[in-house]
């Protein structure tokens, strides 16, 4: 029961052989005084006394108890297990030494030895059950245990151990009147000690409970009022703001003596960390690296088209805990545990569709994740044939694009049209050179090749001068006359 619990069972929940020694010491105290050392209305009160108080000497309650038995009780009920007998054998040896010192010889209990000359009357004593006489035992019958009533032939000691102990105790108290003075002095000292630690300056105080937003200075001031000294022990914390109270040891509600010390743990806030460059890392590598530094990476990972391989981290932004603004950390930075990180990874390069057929280019851009407008823009191009893709807008070299963005495909109309130059009045060779310089192919009546160029004069062209046509797709016919002939 709670009356026999050792202090280590109450405070730590641990037990060994020395725990049983403590319980045996409490029982010995109870045998010597007639009552248990600790009393209380609630089991918790008794348990608290076991954990915080020393068992008193049995002689305080029963002056007839010898000093040796006092010491045996105190030894077996020490609050610290290491100071008790190591096991029951050690306690038994000490008990035998005390018996020898006091001249006590243990006697067998009464009623356990029967006389060989027991008569039949011994087997029925006031209705008590006794041993069957040998003549009444049938073969194989079960014998009845000795009865609890008196047996006529039992050997009874002329005097009990308790009686002999009382005789020796009376002799010891008669040895000198000075023992009374010593007892009185001890009683006065014990009373003064009890007053000092019970209600006087040495009485125990209770560690108060502190709110979560308490600072060390506030807690130390409150403890100082209880004559308890506070020592600060800072440590980093993700949850408690810097400078605030985390815990106290001993905990709130514990009992302390004035002058004792308590340790108050306060927060330094999140621990600082230094992040190195994350450039060219993969998303998984960055997430693992951030986790090692106790930094949370957002699940909302951004993407944008970039020449680097798809999945490569191309941007990292740190947002301090409790803040709204972020700062770049791709090439490394300082942060704190508990901060948040947002990363952006490459979606790979935007497909180069220039020169591809428009339909093929559109499909390739959509496969990459871009939303391509249904209506394409068209432009002339001297290098890209009509119907082929020229580029997309907006220009990826000038604008950051991400998967899902809208773009427009620009298709080529081929080379731009140019006006047919006027060659009227030129010679045959001059007109051909002027038209070919603009990209037109030239034709005329081949008979005029037999005439010297100076004798020829161009009178017109078909298509006529000023008509806008695509040179690579147009053939111009010139008309020649010989008005220049002599």
C-alpha positions in Angstrom: 0.0 0.0 0.0 0.9 3.7 -0.1 2.2 3.4 3.5 5.2 1.3 2.5 6.2 2.9 -0.8 9.9 3.9 -1.1 10.8 7.4 -2.3 12.1 6.2 -5.6 8.8 4.5 -6.4 7.0 7.8 -5.7 9.4 10.1 -7.6 10.8 7.8 -10.4 8.7 4.7 -10.6 11.8 2.5 -10.2 12.3 -0.4 -7.8 14.9 -3.0 -6.8 15.9 -5.0 -3.7 16.5 -1.9 -1.7 12.9 -0.8 -2.3 11.8 -3.9 -0.4 14.3 -3.1 2.4 12.6 0.3 2.7 9.2 -1.3 3.1 10.6 -3.8 5.6 12.0 -0.8 7.6 8.5 0.9 7.7 7.0 -2.4 8.9 9.7 -2.6 11.6 8.8 0.9 12.7 5.2 -0.1 12.9 6.0 -3.2 15.0 8.0 -1.1 17.4 5.6 1.8 17.8 2.2 0.4 17.0 1.6 2.9 14.1 2.9 3.9 10.7 5.4 6.8 10.5 3.4 8.9 8.0 -0.3 9.8 8.4 -2.6 11.7 6.0 -6.1 12.0 4.8 -5.2 11.5 1.2 -2.8 8.9 -0.3 -0.9 11.7 -2.0 -0.1 13.3 1.3 1.5 10.1 2.5 3.4 9.6 -0.7 4.7 13.2 -0.5 6.0 12.5 3.0 7.8 9.4 1.8 9.5 11.4 -1.0 10.5 14.4 1.1 10.9 13.4 4.8 13.1 11.1 6.8 11.4 8.4 8.9 11.7 9.4 12.6 13.3 7.3 15.3 10.8 4.7 16.7 12.0 5.8 20.2 10.3 9.2 19.7 7.0 7.3 19.9 8.1 4.4 22.2 11.0 5.4 24.5 11.5 1.7 25.3 12.9 1.0 21.9 16.8 0.5 22.1 19.1 2.7 20.2 20.3 -0.2 18.0 16.8 -0.8 16.7 16.4 3.0 16.1 19.5 2.9 14.0 18.3 -0.2 12.1 15.0 1.5 11.2 16.8 4.7 10.1 19.3 2.7 8.1 16.7 0.6 6.3 14.5 3.7 5.5 17.1 6.1 4.1 15.6 8.2 1.3 18.6 7.4 -1.0 18.6 3.7 -2.0 22.4 3.6 -2.0 22.5 4.4 1.7 20.2 1.5 2.7 21.3 -2.2 3.3 22.2 -3.7 -0.1 19.9 -6.6 0.4 18.0 -8.6 3.0 21.1 -10.6 4.0 22.9 -7.5 5.0 19.9 -6.4 7.1 19.6 -9.8 8.7 23.2 -9.9 9.7 22.8 -6.5 11.4 19.7 -7.7 13.2 21.6 -10.7 14.5 24.3 -8.4 15.8 21.7 -6.4 17.6 20.2 -9.5 19.1 23.7 -10.4 20.4 24.4 -6.9 21.7 21.1 -6.9 23.6 21.4 -10.5 24.8 18.2 -11.6 23.0 17.8 -15.2 21.9 15.1 -15.9 19.4 12.5 -18.4 20.7 10.4 -20.8 18.6 6.7 -19.8 18.4 4.3 -21.3 20.8 2.2 -24.3 20.0 4.4 -25.9 17.3 5.9 -28.8 19.2 3.8 -31.7 20.4 4.8 -33.9 23.3 5.5 -37.5 22.6 3.2 -38.4 25.4 0.2 -36.6 24.1 -3.0 -38.2 25.1 -6.3 -38.5 23.3 -7.5 -35.4 24.9 -4.9 -33.4 22.9 -6.8 -34.1 19.8 -10.0 -32.2 20.7 -9.4 -29.0 22.6 -12.5 -26.9 22.9 -13.7 -28.0 19.5 -10.4 -27.2 17.8 -9.1 -29.5 15.0 -5.9 -31.3 16.0 -3.8 -34.2 14.8 -5.4 -37.6 14.4 -4.0 -40.2 16.8 -1.8 -42.8 15.1 -4.2 -45.6 15.9 -7.0 -43.7 14.0 -5.0 -43.1 10.8 -6.3 -45.5 8.2 -3.8 -46.6 5.6 -3.3 -43.9 3.0 -5.4 -41.4 4.9 -4.7 -37.7 4.8 -3.5 -36.2 8.1 -5.0 -33.0 9.4 -2.7 -30.0 10.1 -2.0 -29.0 13.7 -4.9 -27.0 15.2 -4.7 -23.5 16.2 -5.8 -24.2 19.7 -3.4 -24.8 22.6 -1.5 -28.1 22.7 -0.8 -29.4 26.1 2.7 -30.5 25.5 3.9 -27.2 23.7 7.1 -25.9 25.2 6.4 -22.3 26.4 9.3 -20.0 27.2 9.3 -18.6 30.7 9.5 -15.2 29.3 9.1 -13.6 25.8 11.7 -11.7 23.9 9.6 -8.5 24.3 9.7 -8.9 28.1 13.5 -9.4 28.1 13.9 -6.4 25.8 11.8 -4.2 28.2 13.9 -5.3 31.1 17.2 -4.4 29.4 15.7 -1.1 28.2 14.7 -0.1 31.8 18.2 -0.9 33.0 19.7 1.3 30.2 17.5 4.3 31.1 18.5 3.9 34.7 22.2 4.3 34.0 22.3 8.1 34.4 20.1 11.1 34.9 22.1 12.9 32.2 20.3 10.9 29.5 17.1 12.9 30.4 18.9 16.1 29.7 20.2 14.8 26.4 16.7 13.8 25.4 15.3 17.1 26.4 18.0 18.9 24.4 17.3 16.8 21.4 13.6 17.4 21.7 14.2 21.2 21.8 16.5 21.0 18.8 14.0 18.9 16.9 11.2 21.4 17.8 13.3 24.3 16.7 14.3 22.5 13.5 10.7 21.7 12.8 9.6 25.3 13.3 12.5 26.6 11.1 11.6 24.3 8.2 7.9 24.1 8.8 6.7 27.7 9.4 9.9 29.7 9.9 12.4 31.2 7.6 13.4 27.7 6.3 9.9 26.6 5.2 9.6 25.4 1.7 8.0 27.4 -1.1 6.1 26.4 -4.2 7.5 27.2 -7.7 4.9 29.4 -9.4 3.4 28.9 -12.8 4.5 31.4 -15.5 2.6 32.5 -18.6 4.0 31.8 -22.1 4.8 35.4 -22.7 6.8 35.8 -19.5 10.3 37.2 -19.9 13.3 36.0 -17.8 13.4 39.3 -15.9 9.8 39.0 -14.9 10.2 35.4 -13.8 13.4 36.1 -11.9 11.8 39.0 -10.0 8.8 36.9 -8.9 11.2 34.1 -7.7 13.3 36.6 -5.9 10.3 37.5 -3.9 10.2 33.8 -2.7 13.9 33.9 -1.9 14.7 31.6 -4.8 17.5 32.4 -7.2 16.8 32.1 -11.0 19.4 31.1 -13.6 18.8 31.7 -17.3 19.5 29.1 -19.9 18.9 30.3 -23.4 18.2 27.9 -26.3 16.9 28.2 -29.8 13.2 27.5 -30.4 11.0 27.5 -33.6 7.8 28.1 -31.6 8.6 30.5 -28.9 9.6 34.1 -29.7 13.0 35.3 -28.7 13.3 36.4 -25.1 10.2 34.5 -24.0 9.8 31.8 -21.4 10.1 28.1 -22.5 10.3 26.0 -19.3 11.4 26.0 -15.7 13.3 23.3 -13.8 12.1 22.2 -11.2 8.7 22.5 -12.8 5.9 24.7 -11.6 4.3 23.4 -8.4 7.5 21.8 -7.1 8.5 22.5 -3.5 11.8 24.3 -2.8 13.7 25.6 0.2 14.6 29.4 0.3 18.0 29.9 -1.3 17.5 27.1 -3.8 18.1 27.7 -7.5 15.8 27.2 -10.5 16.8 27.1 -14.1 14.6 29.1 -16.5 15.0 28.2 -20.2 14.3 31.1 -22.5 14.1 31.3 -26.3 16.7 32.7 -28.6 14.3 32.3 -31.5 15.0 30.1 -34.5 18.6 29.2 -35.0 20.5 31.0 -37.8 21.6 28.9 -40.8 23.9 29.6 -43.8 22.8 28.2 -47.2 25.3 27.7 -50.0 24.7 28.0 -53.7 21.8 25.8 -55.0 22.4 26.7 -58.7 22.1 23.7 -61.1 20.7 21.5 -58.3 17.6 19.4 -59.0 14.3 20.1 -57.2 14.8 17.0 -54.9 18.4 18.0 -54.1 17.2 21.5 -53.0 14.3 20.1 -50.9 16.6 17.7 -49.1 19.2 20.4 -48.5 16.5 22.8 -47.1 15.1 20.1 -44.9 18.5 19.5 -43.3 18.5 23.2 -42.4 14.9 23.0 -41.1 13.6 25.2 -43.8 10.3 24.4 -45.4 10.1 24.3 -49.2 6.7 25.3 -50.7 4.8 22.6 -52.6 3.8 25.3 -55.1 6.9 25.0 -57.3 7.1 27.6 -60.1 8.2 26.7 -63.7 9.5 28.8 -66.5 11.1 28.1 -69.8 14.9 28.2 -69.6 17.8 26.9 -71.7 18.9 24.7 -68.7 17.6 21.1 -68.4 14.0 20.6 -67.3 13.8 20.2 -63.5 16.9 22.2 -62.7 16.3 24.8 -60.0 16.7 28.3 -61.6 15.5 30.5 -58.7 15.1 30.2 -54.9 13.4 32.8 -52.7 13.5 32.9 -48.9 10.6 34.4 -46.9 11.5 34.9 -43.2 9.0 33.5 -40.7 6.3 36.1 -40.0 7.4 38.3 -42.9 5.8 39.0 -46.3 8.8 40.0 -48.4 11.2 37.5 -49.8 14.8 37.7 -51.0 16.9 35.6 -53.5 18.9 32.7 -52.3 19.9 30.8 -55.4 23.6 31.6 -55.0 23.4 31.1 -51.2 22.3 33.4 -48.3 21.7 33.5 -44.6 18.4 32.4 -43.1 16.8 31.0 -40.0 15.3 27.7 -39.1 11.6 27.8 -39.8 11.8 30.2 -42.7 10.0 29.3 -46.0 11.6 28.7 -49.4 9.9 29.0 -52.8 11.7 27.5 -55.8 11.4 27.8 -59.5 12.6 25.0 -61.8 13.3 25.0 -65.5 10.6 23.7 -67.9 13.4 23.3 -70.5 14.0 25.5 -73.6 11.1 26.7 -75.7 11.1 24.7 -79.0 12.7 26.4 -81.9 10.0 26.3 -84.6 11.4 28.8 -87.1 11.2 27.4 -90.7 8.9 24.5 -89.7 5.5 24.2 -91.4 3.0 26.3 -89.4 0.9 23.3 -88.3 3.9 21.3 -87.1 5.2 24.3 -85.2 1.9 24.9 -83.5 1.7 21.3 -82.3 5.2 21.3 -81.0 4.6 24.5 -79.0 1.4 23.1 -77.5 3.2 19.9 -76.5 5.7 22.0 -74.6 2.8 23.5 -72.5 2.2 26.8 -74.3 -1.3 28.0 -75.3 -1.0 28.9 -79.0 -3.6 31.4 -80.4 -5.8 29.9 -83.2 -5.1 32.9 -85.5 -1.5 33.3 -86.6 0.2 36.5 -87.5 1.8 36.8 -90.9 4.9 38.5 -92.2 6.9 38.6 -95.3 10.3 37.0 -95.1 13.0 36.9 -97.7 14.6 33.8 -96.1 11.6 31.7 -94.9 9.1 30.4 -97.4 5.5 31.2 -97.2 3.4 29.1 -94.9 6.4 28.3 -92.6 6.8 29.5 -89.0 8.9 32.6 -88.4 8.7 32.9 -84.6 6.3 33.4 -81.7 5.2 36.4 -79.8 5.9 37.6 -77.2 9.6 37.1 -77.9 11.1 34.6 -75.4 14.4 36.5 -75.4 12.6 39.6 -74.1 9.8 38.0 -71.9 9.8 35.2 -69.4 7.4 32.5 -70.4 6.1 29.6 -68.3 4.0 26.6 -69.2 0.4 27.7 -69.7 1.2 31.2 -71.0 -0.4 32.4 -74.3 1.6 32.9 -77.4 0.9 33.7 -81.0 2.6 32.0 -83.9 4.0 34.2 -86.7 3.9 32.7 -90.2 5.9 33.7 -93.2 4.2 35.1 -96.3 7.4 34.6 -98.2 9.6 37.4 -99.7 7.9 40.8 -99.7 6.5 42.2 -103.1 8.5 45.0 -104.8 7.4 47.4 -107.6 8.5 46.5 -111.1 11.1 49.1 -112.0 10.6 51.3 -115.1 13.1 50.3 -117.8 11.5 52.3 -120.7 14.2 54.1 -122.7 17.0 51.8 -121.5 18.9 49.6 -123.8 18.3 45.9 -123.8 21.2 45.0 -121.5 20.5 47.9 -119.2 16.8 46.9 -118.7 17.8 43.2 -118.0 20.3 44.3 -115.4 17.9 46.7 -113.7 15.1 44.0 -113.4 17.4 41.2 -112.3 18.8 43.5 -109.6 15.4 43.6 -108.0 15.1 39.8 -108.2 12.9 39.5 -111.3 13.6 37.1 -114.0 13.6 38.8 -117.5 12.5 37.5 -120.9 12.3 39.2 -124.4 12.3 38.2 -128.1 15.5 36.3 -128.7 16.0 37.9 -132.1 17.1 41.0 -130.4 20.2 39.2 -129.2 21.6 39.6 -132.7 21.5 43.3 -132.5 24.2 45.4 -130.8 23.0 46.7 -127.5 23.5 50.3 -128.5 21.0 49.8 -131.4 18.2 48.6 -129.0 15.7 50.6 -127.0 13.2 49.2 -124.5 9.8 50.6 -125.1 7.9 48.9 -122.1 7.4 45.9 -119.9 4.8 43.3 -118.8 3.9 43.6 -116.0 4.0 47.3 -116.3 6.4 49.5 -114.3 5.2 50.1 -110.7 3.3 46.9 -110.4 4.1 45.3 -106.9 5.0 41.7 -107.3 7.2 39.0 -105.6 10.4 39.0 -107.6 11.2 35.4 -107.0 7.8 34.4 -108.3 7.5 36.9 -111.2 8.9 36.9 -114.8 9.0 40.4 -116.6 8.8 40.6 -120.4 10.4 43.6 -121.9 9.7 45.1 -125.4 12.5 46.3 -127.6 12.8 48.5 -130.6 15.6 49.4 -132.9 15.2 53.1 -132.8 18.7 53.5 -131.7 20.1 52.1 -135.0 22.1 54.4 -137.3 
